[in-house]
Every structure is written in C-alpha cells, then in structure tokens.
Amino acid sequence: MADEHHPTRQREAFFGRLKGPKLRPHQAELIAARLPELRLDLDRPAPEDLASLFSAPVTAVRLEIGFGGGEHLLHRTGEAPQVGFIGVEPFVNGMAKLLSAQEDAPRPNLRLYDDDATRLLDWLPEASLSGVDLLYPDPWPKKRHFKRRFVSHRNLDRLARVMRPGAAFRFASDIDTYVDWTLIHCRDHPAFEWTATTVADWHAPYAGWPGTRYEAKAIREGRRPAYLTFLRV
C-alpha cells in the first residue's frame, strides 16, 4: 500500500529504499513539524514566478535532485543567500539529517520536496530554473535496472523544459558506467551541450565544492569522481 502522503511511491522508479535506521525522537519531530512548513505542495498550481515560494527575496532558483544528507545543499544555500534552492530527497533519514543540520541556521532560501523528482519537474513552470544538480545518484549498476537510472531521454526532456537557456545541469558520479551513460544521453539530446574542453575539466570539482561523505568514501575505495556540466542551449 502506498504512503498516503506519497502516492507515487508505489513506483519507486528512480530511488531505492525510503527509510534506514529508526529516527531519533527529535528527528521524527522535525519531520512531523518542520518538513510540512518547507515542503512544496504540488496539489496547488505552480506560481509563475518561483521566487514567491521563498520567504527571502531571491533572484534565481536552482534544484538539487537527491541531496542525500544535505551537505552540499546546505553549503550552497549559505553560500548564495540570494538564490532560492529546491531540494528533493525521498529518503526519510536524509531529510531528517538536513532538517537537523539547518535547525540552528534556518535557510529562508530553501524549499523541500520528499517524493519523486519527476512529479516536481512536471509541476514546475517552463524555463523557471537557473540550474539543476544531480550529484552521486543511485547508479543502478545491474543492466536490468538501467531503466531506473534518473538520466534518460524522457527526464532530460523534463529538465530541458524547466531550465532556462544557459542554465547548467551538473552531474557527479564515481561510477564510470553511469558517467559514460550520462555523457551519451546528453550528447544525443539536442537541448544539452557538454562544457568540458580538456580531460582535467571533468575530474575537477565544481567551484566552491564542499565535498560529501559519499564522495570521500568513493575516493578512499579508489574510485575517481567525475564532475560533468551541461548547458541548456
């Protein structure tokens, strides 16, 4: 039976498990009380100007799909308070970690969504985003699961619709097969252009990159991350 608050979770098309270890009492309180204040309500029409979603004045809006524990998202919201950020993460424990981390330093330029990112993409207005980050997504390494990889022609169509011309789609992964997969899919999509000019470009972290725990683990285990940037043409 689907979660009554998450009707699409029967599909689980692009994400795996939804819960890990039992939440601590305070984390559960944050999920119950704080998340509803920050969660986007997709049952209402999307505003023409996404800036109206935020309690602080913002000049642009970015999206991070699958923010994990929220390290990168929290860093970026603090680094650029004039930019609105929407963070998507269906994994309850990851959402709880982010809510706990920002409790002492609330981010008025942050909104959240805890379900399937494709629903959010279909809800957003055309050409409304100044950038999209997809960082260390689940690689679904088995061939029979490739259809569950987030990068696909259909989802690139979704991204192209909501991204402004010149907006950057940033993809990071330590899994070579998923990096190759993404390069091929973006190369074959007319709306995206890879920005790299040298080999070093796609092994250099993004400007202001704070690092993540998952990235550190990948490096310890001998996997070299790739950082790809594609522009919406």
N, CA, C and O of each residue as an XYZ file, in Angstrom:
932
protein
N       0.843     -1.197      0.000
C       0.000      0.000      0.000
C       0.873      1.240      0.000
O       1.842      1.300      0.758
N       0.565      2.227     -0.821
C       1.376      3.423     -0.902
C       1.200      4.276      0.335
O       0.131      4.287      0.945
N       2.283      5.013      0.716
C       2.192      6.005      1.774
C       1.147      7.033      1.368
O       1.168      7.525      0.239
N       0.229      7.363      2.281
C      -0.860      8.279      1.923
C      -0.340      9.663      1.563
O      -1.005     10.407      0.842
N       0.851     10.017      2.061
C       1.424     11.320      1.732
C       2.293     11.247      0.480
O       2.730     12.280     -0.028
N       2.546     10.057     -0.017
C       3.440      9.873     -1.147
C       2.823      8.887     -2.139
O       3.267      7.742     -2.226
N       1.812      9.316     -2.881
C       1.095      8.388     -3.744
C       1.934      7.779     -4.841
O       1.572      6.730     -5.373
N       3.050      8.403     -5.201
C       3.843      7.839     -6.293
C       4.835      6.798     -5.817
O       5.513      6.178     -6.636
N       4.935      6.591     -4.526
C       5.986      5.720     -4.029
C       5.774      4.250     -4.365
O       6.676      3.442     -4.143
N       4.629      3.885     -4.885
C       4.457      2.524     -5.364
C       5.433      2.234     -6.492
O       5.862      1.094     -6.668
N       5.789      3.270     -7.266
C       6.629      3.065     -8.439
C       8.104      2.945     -8.065
O       8.798      2.048     -8.542
N       8.584      3.856     -7.206
C       9.983      3.908     -6.810
C      10.874      3.761     -8.040
O      11.809      2.960     -8.037
N      10.592      4.520     -9.078
C      11.267      4.335    -10.346
C      12.743      4.695    -10.309
O      13.556      4.012    -10.933
N      13.110      5.760     -9.586
C      14.470      6.256     -9.669
C      15.195      6.239     -8.326
O      16.373      6.592     -8.261
N      14.520      5.839     -7.265
C      15.160      5.797     -5.961
C      14.840      4.474     -5.309
O      13.847      3.822     -5.634
N      15.714      4.080     -4.365
C      15.559      2.783     -3.730
C      14.831      2.877     -2.406
O      13.704      3.368     -2.341
N      15.478      2.405     -1.348
C      14.800      2.348     -0.045
C      14.438      3.760      0.429
O      15.104      4.741      0.100
N      13.354      3.824      1.215
C      12.860      5.106      1.687
C      13.201      5.371      3.142
O      13.135      6.512      3.599
N      13.564      4.330      3.872
C      13.894      4.504      5.280
C      15.115      3.673      5.635
O      15.330      2.593      5.085
N      15.915      4.193      6.568
C      17.051      3.474      7.102
C      16.818      3.192      8.571
O      15.732      2.751      8.948
N      17.833      3.442      9.423
C      17.652      3.231     10.861
C      16.515      4.095     11.411
O      16.192      5.148     10.861
N      15.926      3.630     12.493
C      14.833      4.370     13.122
C      15.285      5.771     13.491
O      16.372      5.953     14.040
N      14.452      6.763     13.192
C      14.779      8.142     13.505
C      14.837      8.355     15.013
O      14.082      7.750     15.773
N      15.755      9.232     15.428
C      15.755      9.658     16.816
C      14.511     10.505     17.073
O      13.966     11.095     16.140
N      14.056     10.571     18.320
C      12.807     11.303     18.603
C      12.795     12.724     18.068
O      11.784     13.164     17.523
N      13.898     13.453     18.211
C      13.907     14.833     17.739
C      13.849     14.888     16.216
O      13.204     15.773     15.654
N      14.515     13.954     15.544
C      14.434     13.901     14.089
C      13.000     13.648     13.642
O      12.517     14.267     12.694
N      12.328     12.736     14.329
C      10.927     12.452     13.992
C      10.065     13.692     14.200
O       9.140     13.949     13.429
N      10.369     14.453     15.239
C       9.619     15.688     15.486
C       9.827     16.687     14.346
O       8.886     17.359     13.924
N      11.054     16.781     13.856
C      11.344     17.703     12.754
C      10.603     17.281     11.477
O      10.063     18.123     10.759
N      10.583     15.989     11.207
C       9.858     15.500     10.035
C       8.377     15.834     10.156
O       7.739     16.211      9.172
N       7.829     15.696     11.361
C       6.399     15.938     11.565
C       6.044     17.419     11.578
O       4.981     17.805     11.092
N       6.922     18.250     12.129
C       6.573     19.656     12.332
C       7.232     20.605     11.335
O       6.585     21.521     10.827
N       8.512     20.390     11.055
C       9.240     21.348     10.214
C       9.101     21.058      8.727
O       8.982     21.982      7.923
N       9.116     19.777      8.353
C       9.023     19.443      6.937
C       7.756     19.988      6.279
O       7.844     20.508      5.167
N       6.572     19.895      6.913
C       5.376     20.448      6.262
C       5.480     21.947      5.971
O       4.853     22.438      5.033
N       6.265     22.675      6.767
C       6.432     24.109      6.535
C       7.266     24.383      5.295
O       7.073     25.397      4.626
N       8.198     23.478      4.985
C       9.132     23.684      3.874
C       8.748     22.905      2.619
O       9.213     23.220      1.524
N       7.901     21.887      2.778
C       7.546     21.026      1.649
C       6.699     21.784      0.624
O       5.781     22.520      0.987
N       7.014     21.598     -0.638
C       6.209     22.171     -1.715
C       4.916     21.378     -1.861
O       4.924     20.148     -1.798
N       3.815     22.082     -2.054
C       2.508     21.449     -2.217
C       2.183     21.378     -3.708
O       1.782     22.370     -4.317
N       2.361     20.203     -4.280
C       2.146     20.038     -5.718
C       0.675     19.914     -6.074
O       0.328     19.827     -7.252
N      -0.194     19.905     -5.071
C      -1.625     19.901     -5.360
C      -2.123     21.296     -5.724
O      -3.235     21.454     -6.227
N      -1.301     22.295     -5.469
C      -1.617     23.664     -5.873
C      -0.880     23.984     -7.168
O       0.191     23.430     -7.415
N      -1.428     24.862     -7.996
C      -0.722     25.238     -9.219
C       0.613     25.894     -8.880
O       0.734     26.613     -7.888
N       1.590     25.639     -9.703
C       2.892     26.268     -9.502
C       2.797     27.763     -9.787
O       2.111     28.160    -10.729
N       3.459     28.588     -9.009
C       3.439     30.024     -9.292
C       4.230     30.329    -10.562
O       5.190     29.630    -10.884
N       3.827     31.360    -11.269
C       4.568     31.746    -12.470
C       5.992     32.169    -12.117
O       6.928     31.908    -12.873
N       6.149     32.816    -10.974
C       7.464     33.244    -10.512
C       7.833     32.415     -9.290
O       7.234     32.576     -8.227
N       8.814     31.531     -9.433
C       9.184     30.649     -8.330
C       9.756     31.406     -7.140
O       9.803     30.864     -6.036
N      10.189     32.639     -7.340
C      10.720     33.422     -6.220
C       9.686     33.587     -5.115
O      10.037     33.767     -3.949
N       8.413     33.526     -5.485
C       7.352     33.701     -4.495
C       7.253     32.518     -3.528
O       6.548     32.607     -2.522
N       7.940     31.426     -3.813
C       7.917     30.262     -2.933
C       8.762     30.470     -1.681
O       8.621     29.727     -0.710
N       9.638     31.471     -1.693
C      10.624     31.627     -0.633
C      10.294     32.814      0.261
O       9.735     33.815     -0.189
N      10.651     32.683      1.537
C      10.392     33.769      2.483
C      11.431     34.870      2.389
O      11.235     35.956      2.934
N      12.542     34.600      1.698
C      13.571     35.609      1.471
C      13.544     36.009      0.000
O      13.171     35.201     -0.851
N      13.934     37.248     -0.311
C      13.985     37.644     -1.721
C      15.102     36.897     -2.458
O      16.248     36.882     -2.009
N      14.760     36.283     -3.581
C      15.756     35.558     -4.373
C      15.665     36.019     -5.818
O      14.607     36.428     -6.297
N      16.797     35.941     -6.494
C      16.868     36.406     -7.878
C      16.900     35.260     -8.881
O      16.780     35.490    -10.084
N      17.058     34.041     -8.406
C      17.106     32.861     -9.272
C      16.760     31.651     -8.420
O      16.797     31.715     -7.191
N      16.423     30.547     -9.078
C      16.057     29.320     -8.359
C      16.799     28.144     -8.968
O      16.825     27.964    -10.185
N      17.409     27.336     -8.084
C      18.120     26.127     -8.501
C      17.462     24.904     -7.858
O      16.723     25.018     -6.880
N      17.746     23.745     -8.425
C      17.175     22.486     -7.949
C      18.292     21.481     -7.715
O      19.193     21.345     -8.542
N      18.234     20.777     -6.587
C      19.125     19.638     -6.359
C      18.270     18.392     -6.192
O      17.406     18.333     -5.317
N      18.515     17.404     -7.032
C      17.755     16.158     -7.033
C      18.528     15.094     -6.265
O      19.633     14.720     -6.655
N      17.945     14.607     -5.172
C      18.592     13.573     -4.369
C      19.748     14.136     -3.569
O      20.906     13.858     -3.882
N      19.456     14.932     -2.532
C      20.533     15.621     -1.827
C      21.185     14.794     -0.726
O      22.077     15.291     -0.038
N      20.767     13.552     -0.544
C      21.415     12.684      0.440
C      21.273     13.233      1.842
O      20.159     13.447      2.321
N      22.415     13.465      2.516
C      22.391     14.025      3.853
C      22.309     15.536      3.875
O      22.190     16.136      4.943
N      22.371     16.163      2.700
C      22.177     17.599      2.589
C      23.416     18.452      2.726
O      23.304     19.677      2.785
N      24.619     17.842      2.780
C      25.834     18.640      2.967
C      26.009     19.683      1.858
O      26.247     20.861      2.126
N      25.887     19.232      0.630
C      26.082     20.148     -0.493
C      24.995     21.209     -0.534
O      25.282     22.389     -0.735
N      23.757     20.797     -0.346
C      22.633     21.733     -0.421
C      22.740     22.808      0.660
O      22.511     23.986      0.385
N      23.083     22.415      1.876
C      23.227     23.395      2.952
C      24.375     24.355      2.671
O      24.272     25.550      2.947
N      25.461     23.835      2.125
C      26.590     24.704      1.775
C      26.173     25.736      0.731
O      26.485     26.919      0.866
N      25.479     25.298     -0.294
C      25.108     26.214     -1.370
C      24.085     27.248     -0.908
O      24.158     28.409     -1.312
N      23.136     26.845     -0.071
C      22.139     27.818      0.404
C      22.790     28.892      1.266
O      22.356     30.044      1.255
N      23.822     28.525      2.009
C      24.535     29.510      2.800
C      25.471     30.360      1.969
O      25.670     31.542      2.252
N      26.046     29.755      0.943
C      26.990     30.452      0.067
C      26.295     31.501     -0.799
O      26.869     32.551     -1.090
N      25.066     31.218     -1.206
C      24.336     32.103     -2.129
C      22.939     32.390     -1.574
O      21.960     31.836     -2.075
N      22.826     33.239     -0.555
C      21.512     33.513      0.041
C      20.555     34.233     -0.899
O      19.352     34.277     -0.642
N      21.073     34.795     -1.983
C      20.217     35.483     -2.951
C      19.601     34.530     -3.962
O      18.817     34.952     -4.812
N      19.949     33.240     -3.881
C      19.428     32.216     -4.784
C      18.491     31.309     -3.997
O      18.814     30.893     -2.884
N      17.333     31.002     -4.571
C      16.427     30.043     -3.967
C      16.808     28.628     -4.385
O      17.148     28.389     -5.543
N      16.753     27.708     -3.459
C      17.099     26.316     -3.739
C      15.923     25.412     -3.379
O      15.297     25.563     -2.331
N      15.644     24.474     -4.274
C      14.667     23.416     -4.007
C      15.444     22.115     -3.906
O      16.168     21.741     -4.830
N      15.293     21.428     -2.783
C      15.981     20.166     -2.589
C      14.999     19.011     -2.581
O      13.969     19.067     -1.909
N      15.320     17.959     -3.333
C      14.464     16.769     -3.410
C      15.193     15.586     -2.789
O      16.333     15.294     -3.151
N      14.543     14.911     -1.861
C      15.119     13.708     -1.259
C      14.014     12.834     -0.682
O      13.412     13.198      0.328
N      13.732     11.678     -1.307
C      12.686     10.783     -0.784
C      13.122      9.990      0.448
O      12.278      9.505      1.201
N      14.442      9.853      0.660
C      14.942      9.036      1.757
C      14.718      9.776      3.074
O      15.298     10.840      3.293
N      13.894      9.228      3.938
C      13.463      9.915      5.154
C      14.640     10.288      6.040
O      14.669     11.389      6.591
N      15.614      9.390      6.189
C      16.741      9.677      7.065
C      17.594     10.824      6.533
O      18.120     11.618      7.313
N      17.735     10.916      5.215
C      18.458     12.032      4.632
C      17.743     13.344      4.880
O      18.376     14.348      5.206
N      16.432     13.342      4.728
C      15.644     14.547      5.001
C      15.779     14.952      6.464
O      15.894     16.138      6.771
N      15.764     13.982      7.362
C      15.890     14.277      8.787
C      17.253     14.889      9.095
O      17.350     15.803      9.913
N      18.304     14.395      8.447
C      19.646     14.949      8.670
C      19.710     16.404      8.230
O      20.287     17.239      8.926
N      19.123     16.711      7.085
C      19.141     18.096      6.619
C      18.360     18.995      7.561
O      18.827     20.079      7.911
N      17.187     18.566      7.971
C      16.374     19.383      8.870
C      17.089     19.613     10.196
O      16.987     20.696     10.771
N      17.803     18.616     10.684
C      18.557     18.766     11.927
C      19.713     19.735     11.744
O      19.975     20.566     12.614
N      20.407     19.632     10.612
C      21.583     20.461     10.364
C      21.243     21.930     10.218
O      22.026     22.792     10.616
N      20.078     22.227      9.650
C      19.734     23.629      9.438
C      18.872     24.212     10.557
O      18.399     25.345     10.469
N      18.678     23.417     11.610
C      17.837     23.886     12.706
C      18.413     25.131     13.379
O      17.672     26.054     13.719
N      19.741     25.157     13.572
C      20.376     26.294     14.236
C      20.655     27.450     13.276
O      20.932     28.567     13.714
N      20.584     27.190     11.988
C      20.826     28.237     10.984
C      19.817     28.055      9.859
O      20.175     27.594      8.775
N      18.552     28.412     10.107
C      17.499     28.220      9.104
C      17.840     28.899      7.783
O      18.507     29.933      7.748
N      17.372     28.301      6.712
C      17.635     28.817      5.370
C      16.325     29.336      4.767
O      15.511     28.537      4.303
N      16.107     30.635      4.764
C      14.876     31.166      4.166
C      14.839     31.019      2.648
O      13.802     31.245      2.023
N      15.979     30.637      2.052
C      16.044     30.435      0.607
C      15.983     28.958      0.232
O      16.472     28.563     -0.826
N      15.378     28.139      1.104
C      15.301     26.698      0.875
C      13.865     26.203      0.951
O      13.133     26.538      1.882
N      13.466     25.400     -0.036
C      12.219     24.643     -0.002
C      12.541     23.193     -0.310
O      13.557     22.893     -0.937
N      11.663     22.285      0.138
C      11.952     20.866      0.051
C      10.810     20.094     -0.597
O       9.658     20.528     -0.616
N      11.180     18.928     -1.130
C      10.178     18.000     -1.662
C      10.697     16.597     -1.393
O      11.861     16.301     -1.665
N       9.840     15.729     -0.859
C      10.291     14.422     -0.384
C       9.666     13.259     -1.147
O       9.390     12.208     -0.569
N       9.447     13.449     -2.430
C       8.878     12.374     -3.243
C       9.612     12.332     -4.584
O      10.727     12.841     -4.701
N       9.002     11.742     -5.567
C       9.593     11.532     -6.886
C       9.882     12.868     -7.573
O       8.975     13.676     -7.773
N      11.141     13.096     -7.930
C      11.543     14.359     -8.560
C      10.837     14.594     -9.883
O      10.668     15.745    -10.287
N      10.419     13.536    -10.571
C       9.752     13.747    -11.852
C       8.404     14.450    -11.671
O       7.981     15.213    -12.539
N       7.732     14.195    -10.549
C       6.477     14.908    -10.276
C       6.744     16.403    -10.122
O       5.983     17.232    -10.622
N       7.813     16.734     -9.436
C       8.163     18.140     -9.258
C       8.519     18.780    -10.599
O       8.084     19.893    -10.892
N       9.308     18.079    -11.409
C       9.693     18.627    -12.711
C       8.474     18.883    -13.584
O       8.426     19.875    -14.311
N       7.490     17.995    -13.518
C       6.284     18.181    -14.322
C       5.415     19.325    -13.787
O       4.587     19.870    -14.516
N       5.602     19.680    -12.534
C       4.827     20.742    -11.880
C       5.420     22.124    -12.142
O       4.690     23.111    -12.232
N       6.726     22.191    -12.262
C       7.405     23.476    -12.387
C       7.062     24.171    -13.705
O       6.805     23.499    -14.704
N       7.055     25.500    -13.722
C       6.809     26.234    -14.973
C       7.983     26.087    -15.944
O       9.099     25.754    -15.546
N       7.712     26.337    -17.187
C       8.761     26.290    -18.203
C       9.821     27.353    -17.922
O       9.519     28.450    -17.451
N      11.068     26.997    -18.223
C      12.199     27.930    -18.138
C      12.252     28.664    -16.803
O      12.487     29.871    -16.761
N      12.034     27.930    -15.716
C      11.964     28.557    -14.394
C      13.202     28.324    -13.543
O      13.356     28.970    -12.506
N      14.091     27.419    -13.948
C      15.252     27.083    -13.141
C      16.540     27.611    -13.762
O      16.715     27.601    -14.980
N      17.431     28.072    -12.895
C      18.738     28.568    -13.339
C      19.814     27.496    -13.238
O      20.957     27.729    -13.632
N      19.468     26.340    -12.723
C      20.430     25.255    -12.646
C      19.830     24.043    -11.975
O      18.894     24.151    -11.183
N      20.388     22.871    -12.305
C      19.948     21.603    -11.705
C      21.186     20.788    -11.362
O      22.088     20.644    -12.187
N      21.230     20.252    -10.137
C      22.325     19.383     -9.708
C      21.801     17.979     -9.462
O      20.785     17.792     -8.793
N      22.498     17.003    -10.006
C      22.226     15.584     -9.767
C      23.558     14.974     -9.352
O      24.371     14.622    -10.207
N      23.784     14.848     -8.061
C      25.101     14.525     -7.515
C      25.101     13.151     -6.865
O      24.374     12.907     -5.902
N      25.916     12.266     -7.397
C      26.041     10.905     -6.900
C      24.689     10.199     -6.807
O      24.330      9.684     -5.748
N      23.947     10.175     -7.897
C      22.668      9.448     -7.870
C      22.903      7.945     -7.813
O      23.992      7.456     -8.114
N      21.871      7.232     -7.424
C      21.946      5.764     -7.418
C      22.292      5.296     -8.830
O      21.562      5.611     -9.769
N      23.391      4.550     -9.004
C      23.802      4.155    -10.361
C      23.031      2.982    -10.940
O      23.126      2.721    -12.139
N      22.267      2.267    -10.117
C      21.545      1.086    -10.589
C      22.448      0.279    -11.528
O      22.201      0.225    -12.733
N      23.491     -0.346    -10.975
C      24.536     -0.942    -11.815
C      24.133     -2.176    -12.620
O      24.775     -2.488    -13.623
N      23.086     -2.881    -12.201
C      22.696     -4.076    -12.940
C      21.927     -3.684    -14.200
O      21.089     -2.782    -14.177
N      22.220     -4.367    -15.284
C      21.626     -3.999    -16.571
C      20.107     -3.999    -16.520
O      19.470     -3.155    -17.149
N      19.524     -4.920    -15.792
C      18.054     -4.984    -15.741
C      17.461     -3.782    -15.000
O      16.258     -3.535    -15.075
N      18.314     -3.032    -14.280
C      17.848     -1.859    -13.549
C      18.191     -0.541    -14.248
O      17.885      0.530    -13.724
N      18.820     -0.607    -15.417
C      19.219      0.634    -16.094
C      18.032      1.576    -16.300
O      18.194      2.797    -16.281
N      16.846      1.011    -16.495
C      15.667      1.840    -16.730
C      15.333      2.703    -15.517
O      14.551      3.648    -15.622
N      15.927      2.377    -14.359
C      15.660      3.144    -13.151
C      16.667      4.287    -12.958
O      16.522      5.089    -12.035
N      17.670      4.363    -13.811
C      18.598      5.482    -13.728
C      17.854      6.779    -14.043
O      17.028      6.837    -14.955
N      18.167      7.815    -13.269
C      17.432      9.063    -13.457
C      17.727      9.689    -14.813
O      16.832     10.249    -15.446
N      18.959      9.599    -15.257
C      19.290     10.179    -16.556
C      18.712      9.298    -17.659
O      19.106      8.143    -17.824
N      17.782      9.859    -18.399
C      17.139      9.178    -19.518
C      16.667     10.252    -20.482
O      16.612     11.431    -20.134
N      16.329      9.838    -21.686
C      15.860     10.839    -22.652
C      14.611     11.539    -22.131
O      14.466     12.751    -22.291
N      13.717     10.787    -21.515
C      12.477     11.393    -21.026
C      12.751     12.416    -19.930
O      12.164     13.498    -19.925
N      13.647     12.072    -18.999
C      13.928     13.015    -17.928
C      14.765     14.200    -18.410
O      14.644     15.300    -17.871
N      15.601     13.989    -19.410
C      16.301     15.136    -19.998
C      15.310     16.068    -20.690
O      15.493     17.285    -20.687
N      14.265     15.499    -21.281
C      13.185     16.341    -21.819
C      12.562     17.179    -20.704
O      12.293     18.367    -20.878
N      12.338     16.538    -19.556
C      11.759     17.259    -18.422
C      12.677     18.401    -17.974
O      12.226     19.522    -17.738
N      13.966     18.094    -17.863
C      14.917     19.125    -17.451
C      14.972     20.256    -18.463
O      14.998     21.431    -18.095
N      14.991     19.901    -19.731
C      15.069     20.924    -20.780
C      13.871     21.866    -20.720
O      14.005     23.061    -20.986
N      12.723     21.344    -20.378
C      11.523     22.180    -20.335
C      11.602     23.224    -19.228
O      11.168     24.361    -19.418
N      12.155     22.849    -18.069
C      12.111     23.761    -16.923
C      13.378     24.594    -16.753
O      13.406     25.505    -15.925
N      14.422     24.300    -17.517
C      15.677     25.047    -17.398
C      15.714     26.208    -18.382
O      15.284     26.087    -19.529
N      16.233     27.330    -17.910
C      16.393     28.489    -18.769
C      17.564     28.270    -19.725
O      18.496     27.543    -19.383
N      17.542     28.873    -20.899
C      18.727     28.804    -21.771
C      19.963     29.295    -21.019
O      19.930     30.337    -20.365
N      21.040     28.541    -21.119
C      22.265     28.887    -20.419
C      22.376     28.304    -19.030
O      23.440     28.385    -18.415
N      21.290     27.710    -18.508
C      21.326     27.086    -17.184
C      22.190     25.839    -17.231
O      22.269     25.168    -18.260
N      22.843     25.528    -16.107
C      23.758     24.394    -16.052
C      23.101     23.183    -15.394
O      22.476     23.291    -14.339
N      23.257     22.030    -16.040
C      22.893     20.743    -15.449
C      24.196     20.099    -15.021
O      25.045     19.790    -15.857
N      24.360     19.892    -13.714
C      25.606     19.338    -13.188
C      25.355     17.929    -12.667
O      24.417     17.679    -11.909
N      26.214     17.026    -13.092
C      26.092     15.607    -12.747
C      27.434     15.131    -12.215
O      28.457     15.291    -12.881
N      27.442     14.546    -11.016
C      28.669     13.986    -10.447
C      28.440     12.528    -10.085
O      27.380     12.160     -9.579
N      29.444     11.704    -10.350
C      29.352     10.281    -10.026
C      30.751      9.686     -9.972
O      31.678     10.180    -10.614
N      30.887      8.621     -9.199
C      32.145      7.880     -9.147
C      32.021      6.543     -9.883
O      32.938      5.722     -9.836
N      30.909      6.325    -10.553
C      30.659      5.068    -11.266
C      30.865      5.300    -12.764
O      30.066      5.981    -13.408
N      31.936      4.733    -13.310
C      32.319      5.010    -14.696
C      31.202      4.709    -15.689
O      30.990      5.459    -16.643
N      30.491      3.608    -15.459
C      29.454      3.241    -16.426
C      28.312      4.254    -16.443
O      27.707      4.497    -17.487
N      28.017      4.848    -15.273
C      26.946      5.852    -15.229
C      27.439      7.185    -15.815
O      26.665      7.917    -16.432
N      28.707      7.489    -15.624
C      29.275      8.686    -16.247
C      29.191      8.559    -17.770
O      28.756      9.485    -18.454
N      29.611      7.407    -18.290
C      29.535      7.191    -19.741
C      28.088      7.257    -20.219
O      27.793      7.862    -21.250
N      27.197      6.637    -19.468
C      25.761      6.643    -19.781
C      25.251      8.080    -19.905
O      24.539      8.414    -20.852
N      25.620      8.918    -18.947
C      25.151     10.299    -18.925
C      25.740     11.103    -20.077
O      25.045     11.903    -20.703
N      27.021     10.888    -20.353
C      27.644     11.582    -21.481
C      26.937     11.238    -22.795
O      26.681     12.118    -23.617
N      26.630      9.981    -22.981
C      25.974      9.548    -24.221
C      24.566     10.127    -24.316
O      24.170     10.632    -25.366
N      23.810     10.054    -23.221
C      22.434     10.562    -23.256
C      22.398     12.075    -23.481
O      21.565     12.568    -24.241
N      23.288     12.806    -22.830
C      23.299     14.263    -23.018
C      23.848     14.644    -24.392
O      23.404     15.620    -24.997
N      24.811     13.873    -24.876
C      25.321     14.122    -26.224
C      24.231     13.955    -27.266
O      24.173     14.699    -28.245
N      23.367     12.971    -27.047
C      22.324     12.675    -28.035
C      21.074     13.523    -27.859
O      20.137     13.417    -28.650
N      21.048     14.368    -26.826
C      19.874     15.207    -26.598
C      20.157     16.612    -27.140
O      21.172     17.208    -26.782
N      19.296     17.143    -27.981
C      19.589     18.435    -28.629
C      19.585     19.631    -27.687
O      20.067     20.701    -28.059
N      19.053     19.479    -26.476
C      18.945     20.634    -25.577
C      20.162     20.833    -24.692
O      20.240     21.828    -23.971
N      21.137     19.887    -24.730
C      22.255     19.972    -23.797
C      23.601     19.926    -24.522
O      23.779     19.223    -25.517
N      24.525     20.693    -23.987
C      25.867     20.771    -24.564
C      26.890     20.620    -23.451
O      26.853     21.355    -22.464
N      27.803     19.668    -23.607
C      28.842     19.429    -22.611
C      29.863     20.548    -22.670
O      30.272     20.960    -23.756
N      30.281     21.045    -21.509
C      31.157     22.214    -21.473
C      32.643     21.874    -21.419
O      33.475     22.763    -21.598
N      32.998     20.616    -21.177
C      34.404     20.261    -20.987
C      35.214     20.489    -22.261
O      34.745     20.208    -23.364
N      36.425     20.995    -22.100
C      37.342     21.178    -23.229
C      38.617     20.364    -23.057
O      39.336     20.134    -24.030
N      38.910     19.923    -21.829
C      40.072     19.088    -21.564
C      39.671     17.965    -20.621
O      38.618     18.026    -19.986
N      40.517     16.931    -20.529
C      40.246     15.816    -19.625
C      40.162     16.307    -18.183
O      39.346     15.821    -17.400
N      41.012     17.274    -17.838
C      41.038     17.763    -16.462
C      39.725     18.408    -16.061
O      39.366     18.410    -14.883
N      38.997     18.959    -17.041
C      37.751     19.657    -16.732
C      36.759     18.764    -15.999
O      36.085     19.212    -15.072
N      36.669     17.521    -16.406
C      35.615     16.695    -15.825
C      36.075     15.869    -14.642
O      35.319     15.050    -14.118
N      37.328     16.083    -14.214
C      37.774     15.493    -12.956
C      38.028     16.566    -11.902
O      38.441     16.253    -10.786
N      37.785     17.815    -12.247
C      37.946     18.902    -11.291
C      36.604     19.206    -10.636
O      35.620     19.435    -11.340
N      36.541     19.215     -9.299
C      35.273     19.532     -8.623
C      34.778     20.923     -8.998
O      35.551     21.782     -9.423
N      33.493     21.122     -8.835
C      32.882     22.414     -9.142
C      33.421     23.503     -8.209
O      33.859     23.220     -7.094
N      33.382     24.729     -8.676
C      33.807     25.859     -7.849
C      32.999     25.888     -6.553
O      31.775     25.756     -6.567
N      33.698     26.061     -5.442
C      33.028     26.092     -4.152
C      32.570     24.747     -3.648
O      31.795     24.682     -2.694
N      33.028     23.666     -4.265
C      32.576     22.318     -3.915
C      32.955     21.977     -2.474
O      34.135     22.032     -2.128
N      31.982     21.625     -1.623
C      32.292     21.330     -0.219
C      32.687     19.885      0.038
O      33.173     19.557      1.120
N      32.480     19.011     -0.958
C      32.692     17.590     -0.741
C      31.504     16.973     -0.015
O      30.723     17.672      0.630
N      31.382     15.661     -0.130
C      30.322     14.948      0.573
C      30.912     13.682      1.180
O      31.986     13.227      0.786
N      30.193     13.125      2.144
C      30.666     11.888      2.765
C      30.721     10.751      1.748
O      31.631      9.923      1.781
N      29.751     10.720      0.854
C      29.752      9.660     -0.149
C      30.965      9.800     -1.061
O      31.604      8.804     -1.401
N      31.283     11.016     -1.455
C      32.447     11.245     -2.306
C      33.730     10.807     -1.605
O      34.586     10.161     -2.210
N      33.860     11.163     -0.321
C      35.049     10.784      0.434
C      35.197      9.265      0.491
O      36.306      8.742      0.381
N      34.089      8.567      0.661
C      34.123      7.107      0.689
C      34.567      6.554     -0.656
O      35.376      5.629     -0.716
N      34.034      7.125     -1.742
C      34.409      6.657     -3.071
C      35.906      6.821     -3.304
O      36.547      5.925     -3.853
N      36.464      7.944     -2.895
C      37.894      8.194     -3.081
C      38.722      7.230     -2.243
O      39.737      6.711     -2.709
N      38.292      6.988     -1.007
C      39.004      6.019     -0.149
C      39.039      4.643     -0.782
O      40.013      3.903     -0.641
N      37.944      4.301     -1.495
C      37.844      2.972     -2.103
C      38.425      2.922     -3.503
O      38.293      1.917     -4.203
N      39.075      4.020     -3.916
C      39.806      4.018     -5.176
C      39.004      4.387     -6.408
O      39.467      4.170     -7.527
N      37.799      4.944     -6.229
C      37.001      5.360     -7.380
C      37.160      6.864     -7.582
O      36.992      7.646     -6.646
N      37.483      7.259     -8.801
C      37.736      8.668     -9.100
C      36.451      9.340     -9.577
O      35.887      8.933    -10.592
N      35.986     10.353     -8.868
C      34.745     11.012     -9.278
C      34.901     11.795    -10.572
O      35.988     12.255    -10.918
N      33.799     11.931    -11.264
C      33.718     12.785    -12.451
C      32.669     13.855    -12.189
O      31.641     13.594    -11.564
N      32.941     15.060    -12.672
C      32.052     16.198    -12.469
C      31.711     16.767    -13.844
O      32.528     17.451    -14.461
N      30.527     16.486    -14.308
C      30.107     16.894    -15.654
C      29.194     18.103    -15.572
O      28.373     18.215    -14.662
N      29.343     19.006    -16.529
C      28.465     20.157    -16.631
C      27.946     20.260    -18.067
O      28.719     20.243    -19.025
N      26.627     20.366    -18.193
C      25.986     20.517    -19.479
C      25.158     21.795    -19.457
O      24.452     22.057    -18.483
N      25.236     22.583    -20.506
C      24.438     23.799    -20.580
C      23.173     23.559    -21.360
O      23.169     22.836    -22.357
N      22.113     24.161    -20.907
C      20.844     24.160    -21.641
C      20.990     25.140    -22.782
O      21.129     26.340    -22.547
N      20.963     24.658    -24.016
C      21.187     25.512    -25.187
C      19.889     26.127    -25.662
O      19.882     26.876    -26.639
